[in-house]
Structures are given as C-alpha cells and as structure tokens.
Amino acid sequence: MSLAQLMIVEDDMALREMLAAALQQADFAVRCAENAQQGQHLLEQMAPDLLVLDWMLPGLSGVEWVKRLRVNDHYREIPIILITARGEEEDKIYGLESGVDDFLIKPFSPRELTARVKILLRRFGRMFGKPRLQAGGITLDTEQHRASIEGRTLALSPMEYRLLLFFITYPEKVHNRTQLLAKVWGNHAGIEDRTVDVHIRRLRKILEKHNRAGLLQTVRGFGYRFSETE
C-alpha cells in the first residue's frame, strides 16, 4: 500500500480523469482540481506528496502558480511535474527556473507519468511503496496490508494500519497532530485533532499486548514519534 498522496490540476476533464485513473491503478491516493484556484484550496486541505499540473491552466497559469508556491514555506518543498505541449529548450529552462522539478511533454503515456511520479517521489524521499517494512520487531506487509510481531498478526483497523505504516516510514521524526491528519487522513476538513489522540491510544493498546507500546512515544508540546530508543 502506498500512502503517497497526489494532486492533479488539469482543466481538460478527459485528460484529468485518464491521469487520475492511471495513478490510482498504481496505488496512489489522487485528488483533482480544474484550475489553480481550486488547486490552492485543495492544497490547504490535503498537503500532497507530489503535484502534477498543466502549464496552460485557465486564469492563473501552472508556471505562475508554481512561482507562488515556491516562495511559500508550506509548499516550497512539494515535488512538481509540469505537463506541457511546449518542448522547446527555452520553455524547459523557464519552467525549471520557476521551480518545476520535472516535465512531461504531450503526448505521453500513462505508464510514463507513473514512472516519473515514482522517480520523483523516491528522489524526495516520499515513496512509501516498499513491499515489506520492519522496525522495532514489527513487520509490515504493504501488499497484503498486514502487520505482525514475531509471526503474530496485529488486529488493526485500516486507519490504525495507515498510522503505523506512516510512523515506521518516518522513524525518529516528531509529527504534530496537524501533520498526521494531513498525511494519514488526507483531507482532514471537519476532523478534530483529538481524533489523532484516540487512534494513537488504540494503537498503543494493541502494541502493549506485544510489549511494544514504548515504540510510539509522546513528545510533550510537539506531537508523536516512532522510536526504538527509550
């Protein structure tokens, strides 16, 4: 299972749906917008791991929107793939200088898009698609969506599994509630911060049965982290 969340901003509905279907088939969570204004609104809700957008969007162009994102501390690190029919060297240079990380020149295949997305996610350390992860004596089989300790399967809800997968993917890092809502729950509009606390407590109780509750630590005043160090 991949927790990587992608946003597609494309005004051509047929192309947008085709791109979304291809990426969903590759096991990515995908949200879509028709223009930069919708994209900005969605961006504030979901904190995507990668952005795919068309250069020639109605209203604010894709490149101009990228320029605005790159001067904002919240969005400057998001990997961005620009879709364009412009294949000239000058256009590529202009896009790169605006803050784009990669280009897809029309026409292109869904397979090429998927490959470029995976490459860029790996480059930025945002790819969660390893088939098997191990940490603290816990084994996660991301293809079967199962977690186990010493061969014993953990009875996790889908959200508890996603939460554990996220923590094991980013060990030793402290995450606050807002970050966890954005990365694990995705669109967290209407969900309260205490929802995180509730799921953390449930996950700890499950780990406690296997003497692993100490792996999920509270960092007072900051949030939570997964650590094998007491």
C-alpha positions in Angstrom: 0.0 0.0 0.0 1.2 3.4 -0.8 0.4 6.4 1.4 1.7 8.9 -1.2 -1.0 11.4 -2.0 -1.0 13.2 -5.3 -2.8 16.2 -6.7 -3.6 16.6 -10.4 -4.5 20.1 -11.6 -5.7 19.9 -15.2 -8.6 21.7 -17.0 -9.1 19.1 -19.7 -11.6 16.7 -18.0 -10.8 13.7 -20.2 -7.1 14.0 -19.6 -7.6 14.7 -15.9 -9.7 11.5 -15.5 -7.2 9.4 -17.5 -4.3 10.6 -15.4 -6.1 10.0 -12.2 -7.1 6.5 -13.2 -3.6 5.6 -14.1 -2.1 6.8 -10.8 -4.9 5.2 -8.8 -4.2 2.0 -10.5 -0.6 2.4 -9.4 -1.9 2.5 -5.8 -1.6 6.3 -5.2 -4.3 8.4 -3.5 -5.3 11.1 -6.0 -7.3 14.3 -5.7 -8.1 16.6 -8.7 -8.7 20.2 -9.4 -9.6 22.1 -12.6 -7.6 25.3 -12.1 -5.0 26.9 -9.8 -7.7 28.4 -7.6 -9.3 25.1 -6.9 -5.9 23.6 -6.6 -4.8 26.1 -3.9 -8.0 25.4 -1.9 -7.3 21.6 -2.1 -3.7 22.1 -1.3 -4.6 23.7 2.0 -6.6 20.6 2.9 -4.5 17.6 1.8 -0.8 18.5 1.9 0.0 16.3 -1.2 3.3 14.5 -1.6 3.5 15.5 -5.3 1.7 17.8 -7.6 1.0 17.2 -11.3 -0.3 20.3 -13.2 -0.8 21.6 -16.7 1.2 24.7 -17.8 -1.8 26.2 -19.6 -4.4 26.4 -16.9 -7.3 28.9 -17.2 -6.8 32.1 -15.2 -3.5 31.7 -13.4 -1.1 29.5 -15.4 0.6 26.5 -13.9 4.0 28.1 -14.1 2.9 31.3 -12.4 1.2 29.2 -9.7 4.5 27.3 -9.2 6.3 30.6 -8.6 3.9 31.5 -5.8 4.2 28.1 -4.2 8.0 28.2 -4.2 8.0 31.4 -2.1 5.7 29.9 0.5 7.4 28.0 3.3 4.4 25.5 3.5 4.7 24.4 -0.2 8.2 25.1 -1.4 9.3 21.5 -0.9 6.4 19.8 -2.8 7.7 18.0 -5.9 6.1 19.3 -9.1 5.7 17.7 -12.5 4.6 20.1 -15.2 2.5 18.9 -18.2 3.0 20.9 -21.3 2.9 20.8 -25.1 5.9 23.2 -25.1 9.0 21.1 -25.7 11.5 23.8 -26.7 14.6 24.3 -24.6 13.7 27.8 -23.7 10.4 26.7 -22.3 12.0 24.0 -20.2 14.6 26.4 -18.8 11.8 28.9 -17.9 9.8 26.1 -16.2 12.9 24.9 -14.2 13.8 28.4 -13.2 10.2 28.8 -12.0 10.6 25.9 -9.6 9.3 22.9 -11.6 11.1 19.5 -10.8 10.2 17.6 -14.0 8.4 17.8 -17.3 6.0 15.7 -19.3 5.8 16.7 -22.9 2.4 16.0 -24.6 1.6 13.4 -25.9 2.7 11.0 -23.2 1.6 7.6 -22.0 0.1 6.9 -18.5 3.0 4.5 -17.9 5.5 7.3 -18.4 3.6 9.5 -16.0 3.5 6.8 -13.4 7.2 6.1 -13.8 8.2 9.8 -13.5 6.0 10.2 -10.4 7.7 7.2 -8.7 11.2 8.5 -9.6 10.4 12.0 -8.2 8.9 10.6 -5.0 12.0 8.5 -4.4 14.2 11.4 -5.1 12.4 13.5 -2.5 12.1 10.6 0.0 8.3 10.5 -0.2 7.8 7.0 -1.7 6.2 4.6 0.7 5.7 1.7 -1.6 8.2 -0.9 -0.3 6.6 -4.3 -0.1 7.9 -5.1 3.4 9.0 -2.8 6.2 10.5 -3.8 9.6 11.1 -1.7 12.7 11.1 -2.4 16.4 10.2 -6.0 15.8 7.2 -5.1 13.8 6.8 -6.3 10.2 4.5 -4.6 7.7 3.5 -6.4 4.5 2.3 -3.5 2.4 1.0 -5.7 -0.3 -1.2 -7.8 2.0 -1.9 -4.8 4.3 -0.9 -6.9 7.3 1.2 -6.1 10.4 2.8 -8.7 12.6 5.1 -9.1 15.6 7.1 -12.4 15.8 4.7 -14.0 13.4 1.6 -12.9 15.2 -0.8 -10.8 13.2 -1.9 -7.5 14.8 -5.7 -6.8 14.7 -5.5 -3.3 13.2 -8.3 -1.2 11.7 -7.5 0.3 8.3 -6.7 3.7 9.9 -4.5 2.1 12.6 -2.6 0.3 9.9 -2.1 3.5 7.9 -1.0 5.3 11.0 1.6 2.6 11.9 2.8 2.5 8.3 3.4 6.2 8.4 5.3 6.1 11.6 7.5 3.2 10.5 8.2 5.0 7.2 9.4 8.1 9.1 11.1 6.7 12.3 12.6 9.1 14.9 10.8 12.1 13.4 8.3 14.1 15.5 4.9 14.7 13.9 2.3 17.0 15.3 -1.5 16.4 15.0 -2.0 18.6 12.0 0.8 16.9 10.1 -0.7 13.4 11.0 -4.2 14.5 9.9 -2.8 15.8 6.6 -0.6 12.8 5.8 -2.6 9.9 7.2 -6.2 11.0 7.0 -5.6 13.1 3.8 -8.5 15.6 3.6 -9.0 16.4 7.3 -11.7 19.0 7.0 -14.2 18.5 9.8 -11.9 16.1 11.7 -10.8 17.2 15.1 -7.2 17.0 16.4 -8.3 14.7 19.2 -9.1 12.0 16.5 -5.3 11.6 16.3 -5.1 11.1 20.0 -7.8 8.5 20.0 -6.2 6.4 17.3 -2.8 6.7 18.9 -4.2 5.3 22.2 -5.8 2.4 20.4 -2.6 1.6 18.5 -0.6 1.7 21.7 -3.0 -0.7 23.4 -2.5 -3.2 20.6 1.3 -2.8 20.7 1.2 -3.1 24.5 -0.1 -6.7 24.2 3.2 -7.4 22.5 5.4 -5.3 24.8 5.9 -2.7 22.0 3.9 0.3 23.4 7.1 2.2 24.1 7.8 2.4 20.4 5.0 5.0 20.0 6.2 8.0 22.0 4.6 11.2 23.0 6.8 14.3 22.7 5.2 16.8 25.0 4.4 20.1 23.4 5.2 18.8 19.9 3.4 15.6 19.0 4.3 11.9 18.5 7.2 9.8 17.1 8.1 6.2 16.4 11.4 5.3 18.0 13.3 2.2 19.1 15.2 4.4 21.6 13.6 5.0 25.0 
